[in-house]
Amino acid sequence: MRAAKRLGLAVACLLLASLPAALAQSDYPNRPIRLIVGFIPGSAADITARVLGQRMGQILGQQFVIEAKPGAGSSLAAEFVARAANDGYTLFIASSANITNAAINPNLSFDMIKDFTPIALINTAAVILVVPPSTGVKNVEELIALAKSKPGEILYASTGVGTAPHLSGELLSMRAGIKLVHVPYQGSPQAATDLLAGRVTMMFSPASAVISQVEAGSLRALASAASKRPGILPNLPTMAEAGMPDFDTSIWFGLMAPAGTPRDIVDKLARAVREAVASNEVQRRSRRIRPPHRDGAQALGWGCPGRGPEEVTGDEAHGGD
């Protein structure tokens, strides 16, 4: 009898101890949410975070604070979030770069599968090949000819080791039989600055990061590294159309939380992502970022909007980049 009473008392204590946590989850969120980005301000990941975060903040009634922690192809940011409390107040804008880095770097201190809870696939974004007009190059064929005439002299910029722009350059080198020199940066704004200044010759870049320069004529777009032409540049040929079949290195961005984040919080965030991506506000902000005749999220090169945690499978979950 005494043992039963002691057991009952212990269970009651456990229930009472868990009550504040349960209440905290039911009124989530009740304070600002940190949204961690692994690339510098102005990058495609940063643009995605800001457009999404503002609308999600309106939906959930709390501010989303965007924090950039660039470095190591977004691995520094991933490590920070992996070690954060799993209470839903520190989230991560993950990308295909994180999965690629996990595959090529076995010494990472975290595991992208075990240490994170997927919330939603936010979007996919086209990567385009751009050069300064001063190169005199007008298409992919001419770029390859230039590289063959100057082996080891053509520098190409990327947004970091293991990112889609990096792998795009390596794929082009392999397919075309040319030797390019990789110059990694912490984000597309820095890379684009050096490209405009002529310090590097070419760059595969997220379309949203360089579209203004392309439309102003300060950069020339040669091709899209995607399976189809991006809505942002409908007249731009794909790499396949330029003679490089099966050349698709599109980027995806997803929202993740530390492993063990309560399911009700994950579901609430996933619903907010879906609502945000489909909202008129995100459409309007997309049009403000891009020329007004573009159509909303398509102007950002976005696709697959707002898929929830049960749908983040296949290539996204296993590292398709």
C-alpha positions as a LaTeX table, in Angstrom:
\begin{tabular}{lrrr}
\hline
Residue & $x$ (\AA) & $y$ (\AA) & $z$ (\AA) \\
\hline
Met1 & 0.00 & 0.00 & 0.00 \\
Arg2 & 2.75 & 2.40 & 0.96 \\
Ala3 & 4.60 & 1.51 & $-2.24$ \\
Ala4 & 1.46 & 2.25 & $-4.27$ \\
Lys5 & 1.04 & 5.60 & $-2.54$ \\
Arg6 & 4.66 & 6.49 & $-3.20$ \\
Leu7 & 4.24 & 5.51 & $-6.87$ \\
Gly8 & 1.05 & 7.57 & $-7.13$ \\
Leu9 & 2.78 & 10.55 & $-5.55$ \\
Ala10 & 5.70 & 10.22 & $-7.97$ \\
Val11 & 3.37 & 10.10 & $-10.98$ \\
Ala12 & 1.48 & 13.14 & $-9.69$ \\
Cys13 & 4.74 & 15.03 & $-9.28$ \\
Leu14 & 5.77 & 14.15 & $-12.82$ \\
Leu15 & 2.44 & 15.32 & $-14.20$ \\
Leu16 & 2.69 & 18.58 & $-12.28$ \\
Ala17 & 6.25 & 19.07 & $-13.46$ \\
Ser18 & 5.21 & 18.57 & $-17.08$ \\
Leu19 & 2.25 & 20.94 & $-16.84$ \\
Pro20 & 4.20 & 24.19 & $-17.40$ \\
Ala21 & 5.85 & 22.72 & $-20.51$ \\
Ala22 & 2.48 & 21.63 & $-21.88$ \\
Leu23 & 1.01 & 25.05 & $-21.22$ \\
Ala24 & 4.04 & 26.67 & $-22.85$ \\
Gln25 & 3.48 & 24.60 & $-25.99$ \\
Ser26 & $-0.24$ & 25.37 & $-26.16$ \\
Asp27 & 0.35 & 29.13 & $-26.31$ \\
Tyr28 & 3.36 & 28.88 & $-28.61$ \\
Pro29 & 4.79 & 31.24 & $-29.67$ \\
Asn30 & 4.80 & 33.68 & $-26.76$ \\
Arg31 & 8.09 & 35.43 & $-27.56$ \\
Pro32 & 10.13 & 36.29 & $-30.69$ \\
Ile33 & 11.52 & 33.45 & $-32.81$ \\
Arg34 & 15.10 & 33.44 & $-34.07$ \\
Leu35 & 15.50 & 32.44 & $-37.72$ \\
Ile36 & 19.13 & 31.50 & $-38.40$ \\
Val37 & 20.59 & 31.90 & $-41.91$ \\
Gly38 & 23.93 & 30.43 & $-42.99$ \\
Phe39 & 24.75 & 33.09 & $-45.59$ \\
Ile40 & 25.32 & 36.85 & $-45.50$ \\
Pro41 & 22.54 & 39.48 & $-45.79$ \\
Gly42 & 21.34 & 39.91 & $-49.36$ \\
Ser43 & 21.94 & 36.27 & $-50.25$ \\
Ala44 & 19.17 & 34.05 & $-51.64$ \\
Ala45 & 18.82 & 32.37 & $-48.24$ \\
Asp46 & 18.55 & 35.76 & $-46.52$ \\
Ile47 & 15.92 & 36.99 & $-49.00$ \\
Thr48 & 13.93 & 33.81 & $-48.44$ \\
Ala49 & 14.14 & 34.20 & $-44.66$ \\
Arg50 & 13.05 & 37.84 & $-44.66$ \\
Val51 & 10.13 & 37.41 & $-47.05$ \\
Leu52 & 8.91 & 34.32 & $-45.22$ \\
Gly53 & 9.70 & 35.52 & $-41.69$ \\
Gln54 & 7.74 & 38.74 & $-41.93$ \\
Arg55 & 4.55 & 37.01 & $-43.06$ \\
Met56 & 4.93 & 34.11 & $-40.59$ \\
Gly57 & 5.35 & 36.66 & $-37.83$ \\
Gln58 & 2.03 & 38.21 & $-38.79$ \\
Ile59 & 0.35 & 34.80 & $-38.89$ \\
Leu60 & 1.70 & 33.62 & $-35.54$ \\
Gly61 & 1.63 & 36.99 & $-33.76$ \\
Gln62 & 5.33 & 37.06 & $-32.90$ \\
Gln63 & 8.36 & 38.64 & $-34.53$ \\
Phe64 & 10.82 & 36.51 & $-36.51$ \\
Val65 & 14.34 & 37.83 & $-35.92$ \\
Ile66 & 16.69 & 37.04 & $-38.83$ \\
Glu67 & 20.25 & 36.24 & $-37.73$ \\
Ala68 & 23.07 & 35.62 & $-40.20$ \\
Lys69 & 25.79 & 33.17 & $-39.14$ \\
Pro70 & 27.72 & 32.70 & $-42.39$ \\
Gly71 & 30.62 & 30.38 & $-42.95$ \\
Ala72 & 31.59 & 26.87 & $-44.07$ \\
Gly73 & 28.79 & 26.68 & $-46.63$ \\
Ser74 & 26.12 & 27.22 & $-43.95$ \\
Ser75 & 27.57 & 24.55 & $-41.64$ \\
Leu76 & 28.34 & 27.05 & $-38.86$ \\
Ala77 & 24.70 & 28.10 & $-38.75$ \\
Ala78 & 23.55 & 24.49 & $-38.84$ \\
Glu79 & 25.79 & 23.59 & $-35.92$ \\
Phe80 & 24.45 & 26.53 & $-33.91$ \\
Val81 & 20.84 & 25.45 & $-34.41$ \\
Ala82 & 21.61 & 21.77 & $-33.80$ \\
Arg83 & 22.86 & 22.73 & $-30.32$ \\
Ala84 & 19.97 & 25.10 & $-29.56$ \\
Ala85 & 17.03 & 24.33 & $-27.28$ \\
Asn86 & 14.31 & 22.31 & $-29.03$ \\
Asp87 & 11.52 & 24.63 & $-27.92$ \\
Gly88 & 10.63 & 26.11 & $-31.32$ \\
Tyr89 & 12.29 & 29.48 & $-30.69$ \\
Thr90 & 15.44 & 28.85 & $-32.75$ \\
Leu91 & 14.83 & 27.76 & $-36.35$ \\
Phe92 & 17.08 & 27.23 & $-39.34$ \\
Ile93 & 16.83 & 28.13 & $-43.02$ \\
Ala94 & 18.44 & 24.95 & $-44.35$ \\
Ser95 & 19.45 & 24.45 & $-47.96$ \\
Ser96 & 20.79 & 21.84 & $-50.31$ \\
Ala97 & 24.27 & 23.08 & $-49.34$ \\
Asn98 & 23.88 & 21.62 & $-45.84$ \\
Ile99 & 23.12 & 18.15 & $-47.15$ \\
Thr100 & 25.98 & 18.31 & $-49.64$ \\
Asn101 & 28.43 & 19.45 & $-46.97$ \\
Ala102 & 27.33 & 16.61 & $-44.72$ \\
Ala103 & 28.07 & 14.17 & $-47.54$ \\
Ile104 & 31.54 & 15.51 & $-48.37$ \\
Asn105 & 32.66 & 16.34 & $-44.82$ \\
Pro106 & 32.44 & 13.34 & $-42.48$ \\
Asn107 & 33.97 & 15.36 & $-39.61$ \\
Leu108 & 31.01 & 17.65 & $-38.98$ \\
Ser109 & 30.07 & 17.82 & $-35.31$ \\
Phe110 & 26.37 & 17.40 & $-36.08$ \\
Asp111 & 24.13 & 15.14 & $-38.16$ \\
Met112 & 21.64 & 16.77 & $-40.54$ \\
Ile113 & 19.27 & 13.83 & $-40.16$ \\
Lys114 & 19.55 & 13.01 & $-36.45$ \\
Asp115 & 20.01 & 16.53 & $-35.05$ \\
Phe116 & 17.18 & 18.28 & $-36.90$ \\
Thr117 & 13.41 & 18.08 & $-37.26$ \\
Pro118 & 12.16 & 19.08 & $-40.74$ \\
Ile119 & 9.27 & 21.54 & $-40.73$ \\
Ala120 & 8.61 & 22.45 & $-44.36$ \\
Leu121 & 10.19 & 22.72 & $-47.77$ \\
Ile122 & 9.88 & 26.45 & $-48.49$ \\
Asn123 & 10.93 & 26.72 & $-52.12$ \\
Thr124 & 13.29 & 25.71 & $-54.86$ \\
Ala125 & 15.31 & 28.34 & $-56.69$ \\
Ala126 & 16.98 & 28.42 & $-60.08$ \\
Val127 & 20.76 & 28.81 & $-60.41$ \\
Ile128 & 21.96 & 30.78 & $-63.44$ \\
Leu129 & 25.36 & 31.17 & $-65.08$ \\
Val130 & 26.45 & 34.80 & $-65.36$ \\
Val131 & 29.54 & 36.66 & $-66.64$ \\
Pro132 & 30.48 & 40.33 & $-66.97$ \\
Pro133 & 29.91 & 41.69 & $-70.50$ \\
Ser134 & 33.61 & 42.64 & $-70.58$ \\
Thr135 & 34.47 & 38.96 & $-71.14$ \\
Gly136 & 32.94 & 39.19 & $-74.60$ \\
Val137 & 31.26 & 35.83 & $-73.95$ \\
Lys138 & 27.66 & 35.59 & $-75.18$ \\
Asn139 & 26.80 & 31.92 & $-74.61$ \\
Val140 & 27.99 & 28.72 & $-72.92$ \\
Glu141 & 29.84 & 27.51 & $-76.01$ \\
Glu142 & 31.92 & 30.69 & $-76.11$ \\
Leu143 & 32.63 & 30.44 & $-72.39$ \\
Ile144 & 33.94 & 26.90 & $-72.81$ \\
Ala145 & 36.11 & 28.02 & $-75.72$ \\
Leu146 & 37.54 & 30.82 & $-73.57$ \\
Ala147 & 38.29 & 28.41 & $-70.74$ \\
Lys148 & 40.02 & 25.97 & $-73.10$ \\
Ser149 & 42.21 & 28.78 & $-74.42$ \\
Lys150 & 43.20 & 29.74 & $-70.86$ \\
Pro151 & 43.43 & 26.52 & $-68.83$ \\
Gly152 & 43.62 & 27.17 & $-65.08$ \\
Glu153 & 43.15 & 30.94 & $-65.56$ \\
Ile154 & 39.36 & 31.24 & $-65.42$ \\
Leu155 & 38.20 & 31.97 & $-61.87$ \\
Tyr156 & 34.63 & 31.19 & $-60.90$ \\
Ala157 & 32.88 & 32.48 & $-57.79$ \\
Ser158 & 30.51 & 30.53 & $-55.59$ \\
Thr159 & 28.57 & 31.03 & $-52.37$ \\
Gly160 & 30.77 & 28.55 & $-50.51$ \\
Val161 & 32.25 & 25.07 & $-50.60$ \\
Gly162 & 29.61 & 22.41 & $-51.19$ \\
Thr163 & 26.94 & 24.84 & $-52.34$ \\
Ala164 & 25.00 & 24.43 & $-55.58$ \\
Pro165 & 26.99 & 27.21 & $-57.33$ \\
His166 & 30.24 & 25.44 & $-56.37$ \\
Leu167 & 29.03 & 22.05 & $-57.61$ \\
Ser168 & 27.70 & 23.68 & $-60.78$ \\
Gly169 & 31.16 & 24.97 & $-61.63$ \\
Glu170 & 32.74 & 21.60 & $-60.96$ \\
Leu171 & 30.12 & 19.86 & $-63.08$ \\
Leu172 & 30.75 & 22.24 & $-65.96$ \\
Ser173 & 34.51 & 21.65 & $-65.66$ \\
Met174 & 34.02 & 17.89 & $-65.77$ \\
Arg175 & 31.46 & 17.85 & $-68.58$ \\
Ala176 & 33.29 & 20.35 & $-70.81$ \\
Gly177 & 36.80 & 19.08 & $-70.14$ \\
Ile178 & 38.05 & 22.45 & $-68.89$ \\
Lys179 & 40.02 & 23.58 & $-65.84$ \\
Leu180 & 38.32 & 26.27 & $-63.74$ \\
Val181 & 39.60 & 27.71 & $-60.45$ \\
His182 & 37.08 & 27.88 & $-57.59$ \\
Val183 & 36.88 & 31.03 & $-55.43$ \\
Pro184 & 34.40 & 30.55 & $-52.53$ \\
Tyr185 & 32.59 & 33.42 & $-50.79$ \\
Gln186 & 30.22 & 33.60 & $-47.81$ \\
Gly187 & 27.28 & 34.60 & $-49.96$ \\
Ser188 & 26.16 & 35.75 & $-53.38$ \\
Pro189 & 26.43 & 39.54 & $-52.69$ \\
Gln190 & 30.19 & 39.30 & $-52.04$ \\
Ala191 & 30.68 & 36.99 & $-55.02$ \\
Ala192 & 28.66 & 39.25 & $-57.31$ \\
Thr193 & 30.66 & 42.30 & $-56.21$ \\
Asp194 & 33.93 & 40.68 & $-57.25$ \\
Leu195 & 32.35 & 39.41 & $-60.47$ \\
Leu196 & 31.25 & 42.94 & $-61.37$ \\
Ala197 & 34.74 & 44.23 & $-60.54$ \\
Gly198 & 36.33 & 41.64 & $-62.83$ \\
Arg199 & 38.21 & 39.83 & $-60.06$ \\
Val200 & 36.53 & 36.59 & $-61.14$ \\
Thr201 & 35.32 & 35.61 & $-64.61$ \\
Met202 & 32.06 & 33.74 & $-64.04$ \\
Met203 & 29.59 & 32.60 & $-61.45$ \\
Phe204 & 26.69 & 30.23 & $-61.02$ \\
Ser205 & 24.32 & 32.24 & $-58.81$ \\
Pro206 & 20.81 & 31.98 & $-57.37$ \\
Ala207 & 18.74 & 33.93 & $-59.88$ \\
Ser208 & 17.19 & 36.19 & $-57.22$ \\
Ala209 & 20.64 & 37.44 & $-56.16$ \\
Val210 & 21.74 & 38.76 & $-59.56$ \\
Ile211 & 18.56 & 39.46 & $-61.53$ \\
Ser212 & 18.84 & 43.23 & $-60.98$ \\
Gln213 & 22.35 & 43.29 & $-62.45$ \\
Val214 & 21.29 & 41.07 & $-65.36$ \\
Glu215 & 18.35 & 43.32 & $-66.22$ \\
Ala216 & 20.57 & 46.42 & $-65.86$ \\
Gly217 & 23.07 & 44.92 & $-68.28$ \\
Ser218 & 26.00 & 44.87 & $-65.85$ \\
Leu219 & 25.98 & 41.06 & $-65.89$ \\
Arg220 & 25.14 & 38.73 & $-68.77$ \\
Ala221 & 23.13 & 35.55 & $-68.11$ \\
Leu222 & 24.23 & 32.62 & $-70.28$ \\
Ala223 & 22.06 & 29.73 & $-69.10$ \\
Ser224 & 19.94 & 28.31 & $-66.30$ \\
Ala225 & 21.23 & 25.29 & $-64.39$ \\
Ala226 & 17.74 & 23.86 & $-64.02$ \\
Ser227 & 15.56 & 21.39 & $-65.85$ \\
Lys228 & 13.40 & 24.18 & $-67.24$ \\
Arg229 & 13.68 & 27.90 & $-67.89$ \\
Pro230 & 13.08 & 30.03 & $-64.78$ \\
Gly231 & 10.00 & 32.23 & $-64.65$ \\
Ile232 & 12.25 & 35.11 & $-63.68$ \\
Leu233 & 14.09 & 34.87 & $-67.04$ \\
Pro234 & 11.81 & 33.02 & $-69.48$ \\
Asn235 & 14.06 & 33.66 & $-72.49$ \\
Leu236 & 17.17 & 32.23 & $-70.84$ \\
Pro237 & 18.09 & 28.77 & $-72.20$ \\
Thr238 & 18.78 & 25.90 & $-69.85$ \\
Met239 & 22.21 & 24.27 & $-69.70$ \\
Ala240 & 20.64 & 21.30 & $-71.50$ \\
Glu241 & 19.52 & 23.59 & $-74.32$ \\
Ala242 & 23.07 & 24.97 & $-74.38$ \\
Gly243 & 24.48 & 21.50 & $-74.97$ \\
Met244 & 24.87 & 20.16 & $-71.42$ \\
Pro245 & 22.13 & 17.53 & $-70.85$ \\
Asp246 & 21.03 & 16.52 & $-67.34$ \\
Phe247 & 22.51 & 19.68 & $-65.83$ \\
Asp248 & 20.19 & 20.59 & $-62.94$ \\
Thr249 & 21.70 & 22.05 & $-59.77$ \\
Ser250 & 18.66 & 23.96 & $-58.49$ \\
Ile251 & 18.72 & 25.05 & $-54.86$ \\
Trp252 & 16.08 & 24.20 & $-52.28$ \\
Phe253 & 15.43 & 25.98 & $-48.99$ \\
Gly254 & 13.65 & 24.41 & $-46.04$ \\
Leu255 & 12.71 & 25.31 & $-42.49$ \\
Met256 & 14.15 & 23.09 & $-39.75$ \\
Ala257 & 14.20 & 22.96 & $-35.95$ \\
Pro258 & 16.45 & 21.14 & $-33.49$ \\
Ala259 & 15.69 & 17.43 & $-33.06$ \\
Gly260 & 13.07 & 16.70 & $-30.45$ \\
Thr261 & 10.99 & 19.82 & $-31.08$ \\
Pro262 & 7.41 & 18.96 & $-30.00$ \\
Arg263 & 5.22 & 17.78 & $-32.84$ \\
Asp264 & 2.45 & 20.28 & $-32.15$ \\
Ile265 & 4.96 & 23.14 & $-32.55$ \\
Val266 & 6.32 & 21.62 & $-35.78$ \\
Asp267 & 2.80 & 21.25 & $-37.18$ \\
Lys268 & 1.89 & 24.82 & $-36.23$ \\
Leu269 & 5.00 & 26.16 & $-37.96$ \\
Ala270 & 4.38 & 24.01 & $-41.04$ \\
Arg271 & 0.85 & 25.38 & $-41.35$ \\
Ala272 & 2.21 & 28.92 & $-41.03$ \\
Val273 & 4.77 & 28.27 & $-43.80$ \\
Arg274 & 2.05 & 27.03 & $-46.15$ \\
Glu275 & $-0.16$ & 30.00 & $-45.39$ \\
Ala276 & 2.72 & 32.46 & $-45.72$ \\
Val277 & 3.99 & 31.19 & $-49.07$ \\
Ala278 & 0.47 & 31.23 & $-50.52$ \\
Ser279 & $-0.37$ & 34.68 & $-49.14$ \\
Asn280 & $-0.94$ & 37.84 & $-51.14$ \\
Glu281 & 1.63 & 39.57 & $-48.92$ \\
Val282 & 4.44 & 37.26 & $-50.02$ \\
Gln283 & 3.27 & 37.66 & $-53.61$ \\
Arg284 & 3.38 & 41.46 & $-53.26$ \\
Arg285 & 6.81 & 41.40 & $-51.62$ \\
Ser286 & 8.07 & 39.17 & $-54.41$ \\
Arg287 & 6.90 & 41.73 & $-56.95$ \\
Arg288 & 8.62 & 44.53 & $-55.03$ \\
Ile289 & 11.88 & 42.60 & $-55.01$ \\
Arg290 & 11.56 & 41.87 & $-58.73$ \\
Pro291 & 10.18 & 44.00 & $-61.58$ \\
Pro292 & 6.40 & 44.57 & $-61.20$ \\
His293 & 5.41 & 42.65 & $-64.35$ \\
Arg294 & 6.72 & 39.39 & $-62.85$ \\
Asp295 & 4.25 & 37.07 & $-61.21$ \\
Gly296 & 4.76 & 36.80 & $-57.48$ \\
Ala297 & 6.71 & 33.84 & $-56.19$ \\
Gln298 & 7.57 & 32.79 & $-59.73$ \\
Ala299 & 9.59 & 36.00 & $-59.96$ \\
Leu300 & 11.77 & 34.69 & $-57.17$ \\
Gly301 & 12.19 & 31.42 & $-59.03$ \\
Trp302 & 10.25 & 29.69 & $-56.27$ \\
Gly303 & 8.59 & 26.31 & $-56.66$ \\
Cys304 & 7.17 & 23.57 & $-54.39$ \\
Pro305 & 5.90 & 26.09 & $-51.83$ \\
Gly306 & 5.07 & 25.20 & $-48.26$ \\
Arg307 & 5.35 & 21.42 & $-48.21$ \\
Gly308 & 5.04 & 20.15 & $-44.64$ \\
Pro309 & 7.24 & 17.76 & $-42.63$ \\
Glu310 & 5.51 & 14.60 & $-43.90$ \\
Glu311 & 6.25 & 15.68 & $-47.47$ \\
Val312 & 9.91 & 16.63 & $-47.05$ \\
Thr313 & 11.21 & 13.33 & $-48.38$ \\
Gly314 & 13.05 & 11.98 & $-51.40$ \\
Asp315 & 15.83 & 14.15 & $-52.80$ \\
Glu316 & 15.34 & 16.95 & $-50.25$ \\
Ala317 & 15.65 & 14.67 & $-47.23$ \\
His318 & 18.50 & 12.67 & $-48.70$ \\
Gly319 & 20.57 & 15.47 & $-50.11$ \\
Gly320 & 19.49 & 16.14 & $-53.67$ \\
Asp321 & 21.28 & 19.37 & $-54.62$ \\
\hline
\end{tabular}
